[in-house]
């Protein structure tokens, strides 16, 4: 199955991806599952997941939705996967990770080497917190720093972390810009087990293109 581990919905405010747009784009691009990682909110992920579960049970072809959150911690963004409750923002990184783990979730570090982000976990901190980190995003679709994924690759060549990929899509056209082709999984432990054999693919698109597309989409929907 093809999985995009980093997707934003309209609940992120800066994204235009509604549930029907997500379904259409995933069908078109052959994406079987997405992790919804809205900024500091979880309602969208919960809603999308329950709508997708319902439709799947009715035999419809819709992407499976993993509930997640991209939490703005005091030391930059940290994602939780397979969570059921919102993790509060602006806590320290260790506390943020512990709250994700307490819910049985996985700690996923998005765009780890996007060095143009002022607040981010540095390499040294990633190593210090390694026992709490489950997955590192080896390929992000939209890092501000163009070589962020190359730096992540270099770090991962020296340090073993399970790796995944996500488009960071805020608009349908970019869904699947980075993804993992892997065996079907059931729950967090099974995902971790199967991730190692997965294969990552992705291409970077520019944050400017992303912003431009969103402005145009909003203008179009307003004039309808
Ligand atoms: Zn994101």
Boltz pocket constraint, residues with backbone or C-beta under 6 A from the ligand:
constraints:
  - pocket:
      binder: B
      contacts: [[A, 6], [A, 8], [A, 37], [A, 70], [A, 110], [A, 168]]
      max_distance: 6.0
